[in-house]
Amino acid sequence: MAAEFDCDILIIGGGPTGVTLGLLLARAGVSVIIAEKEADIYPLPRAAHLDHERSCASSKKRAWRTR
Ligand SMILES: Cc1cc2nc3c(=O)[nH]c(=O)nc-3n(C[C@H](O)[C@H](O)[C@H](O)COP(=O)(O)OP(=O)(O)OC[C@H]3O[C@@H](n4cnc5c(N)ncnc54)[C@H](O)[C@@H]3O)c2cc1C
């Protein structure tokens, strides 16, 4: 028997974009499912540096978390 899932928003892809969007939507009270095709996290580092724009997005996420 197939499992059933329900959500307001289905996000395809659990990379930084999908996870950030899912986090912001969840903190706004929207039910979200993130569907990722890979079973494991990418094994190599891909965040050696963060530019200004991404730092601002991360700071905003932290601000949401403290509310
Ligand atoms: C070697 C390397 C080093 C890097 N270093 C840095 C760095 O230092 N700083 C920096 O800011 N950026 C860096 N980047 C870039 C950064 O990794 C990307 O900008 C970022 O990962 C893009 O995020 P994204 O969520 O848009 O896409 P992705 O990270 O590509 O995520 C997309 C996700 O969707 C999944 N997906 C795709 N199709 C499907 C499907 N049909 N069904 C389900 N899931 C699916 C994929 O498996 C993946 O997990 C680097 C990239 C590489 C390759």
PDBQT file of the ligand as one rigid body, heavy atoms in Angstrom, charges set to zero:
ROOT
HETATM    1  C1  LIG A 101      32.756  22.136  -6.209  1.00  0.00    +0.000 C 
HETATM    2  C2  LIG A 101      31.772  23.247  -5.851  1.00  0.00    +0.000 A 
HETATM    3  C3  LIG A 101      32.141  24.204  -4.894  1.00  0.00    +0.000 A 
HETATM    4  C4  LIG A 101      31.247  25.228  -4.569  1.00  0.00    +0.000 A 
HETATM    5  N1  LIG A 101      31.623  26.163  -3.623  1.00  0.00    +0.000 NA
HETATM    6  C5  LIG A 101      30.772  27.138  -3.259  1.00  0.00    +0.000 A 
HETATM    7  C6  LIG A 101      31.130  28.093  -2.243  1.00  0.00    +0.000 A 
HETATM    8  O1  LIG A 101      32.208  28.058  -1.689  1.00  0.00    +0.000 OA
HETATM    9  N2  LIG A 101      30.230  29.045  -1.914  1.00  0.00    +0.000 N 
HETATM   10  C7  LIG A 101      29.005  29.116  -2.518  1.00  0.00    +0.000 A 
HETATM   11  O2  LIG A 101      28.241  30.008  -2.157  1.00  0.00    +0.000 OA
HETATM   12  N3  LIG A 101      28.633  28.242  -3.485  1.00  0.00    +0.000 NA
HETATM   13  C8  LIG A 101      29.487  27.267  -3.870  1.00  0.00    +0.000 A 
HETATM   14  N4  LIG A 101      29.129  26.377  -4.863  1.00  0.00    +0.000 N 
HETATM   15  C9  LIG A 101      27.836  26.554  -5.518  1.00  0.00    +0.000 C 
HETATM   16  C10 LIG A 101      26.710  26.003  -4.666  1.00  0.00    +0.000 C 
HETATM   17  O3  LIG A 101      26.964  24.636  -4.360  1.00  0.00    +0.000 OA
HETATM   18  C11 LIG A 101      25.442  26.154  -5.495  1.00  0.00    +0.000 C 
HETATM   19  O4  LIG A 101      25.249  27.523  -5.808  1.00  0.00    +0.000 OA
HETATM   20  C12 LIG A 101      24.237  25.646  -4.711  1.00  0.00    +0.000 C 
HETATM   21  O5  LIG A 101      24.410  24.285  -4.372  1.00  0.00    +0.000 OA
HETATM   22  C13 LIG A 101      22.984  25.804  -5.582  1.00  0.00    +0.000 C 
HETATM   23  O6  LIG A 101      21.907  25.399  -4.771  1.00  0.00    +0.000 OA
HETATM   24  P1  LIG A 101      20.550  24.914  -5.415  1.00  0.00    +0.000 P 
HETATM   25  O7  LIG A 101      19.686  24.456  -4.272  1.00  0.00    +0.000 OA
HETATM   26  O8  LIG A 101      20.018  25.973  -6.325  1.00  0.00    +0.000 OA
HETATM   27  O9  LIG A 101      20.937  23.703  -6.374  1.00  0.00    +0.000 OA
HETATM   28  P2  LIG A 101      21.592  22.301  -5.992  1.00  0.00    +0.000 P 
HETATM   29  O10 LIG A 101      22.585  22.428  -4.859  1.00  0.00    +0.000 OA
HETATM   30  O11 LIG A 101      22.046  21.722  -7.295  1.00  0.00    +0.000 OA
HETATM   31  O12 LIG A 101      20.371  21.462  -5.422  1.00  0.00    +0.000 OA
HETATM   32  C14 LIG A 101      19.378  20.892  -6.267  1.00  0.00    +0.000 C 
HETATM   33  C15 LIG A 101      18.918  19.614  -5.579  1.00  0.00    +0.000 C 
HETATM   34  O13 LIG A 101      17.805  19.094  -6.328  1.00  0.00    +0.000 OA
HETATM   35  C16 LIG A 101      17.955  17.703  -6.428  1.00  0.00    +0.000 C 
HETATM   36  N5  LIG A 101      17.203  17.274  -7.580  1.00  0.00    +0.000 N 
HETATM   37  C17 LIG A 101      17.441  17.538  -8.882  1.00  0.00    +0.000 A 
HETATM   38  N6  LIG A 101      16.493  16.996  -9.668  1.00  0.00    +0.000 NA
HETATM   39  C18 LIG A 101      15.631  16.360  -8.843  1.00  0.00    +0.000 A 
HETATM   40  C19 LIG A 101      14.450  15.588  -9.061  1.00  0.00    +0.000 A 
HETATM   41  N7  LIG A 101      13.957  15.377 -10.298  1.00  0.00    +0.000 N 
HETATM   42  N8  LIG A 101      13.813  15.071  -7.978  1.00  0.00    +0.000 NA
HETATM   43  C20 LIG A 101      14.280  15.291  -6.726  1.00  0.00    +0.000 A 
HETATM   44  N9  LIG A 101      15.404  15.999  -6.435  1.00  0.00    +0.000 NA
HETATM   45  C21 LIG A 101      16.078  16.532  -7.506  1.00  0.00    +0.000 A 
HETATM   46  C22 LIG A 101      19.453  17.473  -6.553  1.00  0.00    +0.000 C 
HETATM   47  O14 LIG A 101      19.817  16.151  -6.145  1.00  0.00    +0.000 OA
HETATM   48  C23 LIG A 101      19.997  18.530  -5.568  1.00  0.00    +0.000 C 
HETATM   49  O15 LIG A 101      20.138  18.042  -4.249  1.00  0.00    +0.000 OA
HETATM   50  C24 LIG A 101      29.982  25.326  -5.214  1.00  0.00    +0.000 A 
HETATM   51  C25 LIG A 101      29.615  24.348  -6.159  1.00  0.00    +0.000 A 
HETATM   52  C26 LIG A 101      30.487  23.322  -6.481  1.00  0.00    +0.000 A 
HETATM   53  C27 LIG A 101      30.071  22.271  -7.505  1.00  0.00    +0.000 C 
ENDROOT
TORSDOF 0
